[in-house]
Amino acid sequence: MTPTITAFEKSPDGGRGLARDFPVRWAFEEVGQPYDVRLVPWAEMKQPAHLALQPFGQIPTYEDGDLAMFESGAIILHIAERHAGLLPQDPDARARAICWMFAAKCTVEPVIVENEVAKFLEGDKSWSAERKPLIDGRIRDRLRQLSARLGDAEWLDGAFSAGDLLMINVLRRPGGRAIAGELPNLAAYISRGEARPAFKRAFEAQLAVFEAATTSA
């Protein structure tokens, strides 16, 4: 049976590969496995059928036979554990790759997403302009730490892994990409990820959904 993931029927990311289904698509492309996509309208995301799969009313979800999952990081880890290509065979290297997956989602992404929350949900507050430099400073500190660890390496720990996939996906978010551009090795790291054939296939697949939605609107 081919796994099915859910995605926005009309993505708010403008076809830029920033929606949460994108890294799952990328993971499938990296391991060379087929997948189906079920598009979900905004209104249906808060309905019981979708909430039974994703209790917070978000995307993506993953269904494969009797297995239903949510949270993009967990889905990608599941894909990586079932199919070769995203986790090393060596147990220690595999453990380190998983560490980087958690670092991307738990350590780097929160400070970047805080910038987006400040812009889109708090931008009209009287204190918003004063808070912005503080948020940017936290992002800059975190990315400098990541830059120092990456150094001149091509990927975070040996060969490309699910850790790199998630980290690059996080760095591509608007709040992170601009500041990552100040650090040449991180900017090059993002570019290497975006140059991967699997990334391009996933990007084109998500962009096609956005273009179809725009055409039919």
Buried (B, 14 or more C-beta within 10 A) or exposed (E): EEBBBBBBBBBEBEBBBBBBBBBBBBBBBBBEBEBEBBBBEEEBBEEEEBBEBBEEBBBBBBBBEEEEBBBBBEBBBBBBEEBEBBBBEEEEBBEBBBEBBEBBBEBBBEBBBBBBEBBEEEEEEEEEEEBBEEBBEBBBEBBBEBBEEBEEEEBBBBBBBBBBBBBBBBBBBEBBBEBBEEBEBBBBBBEBBEEBEBBBBBBEBBBEBBEEBEEEE
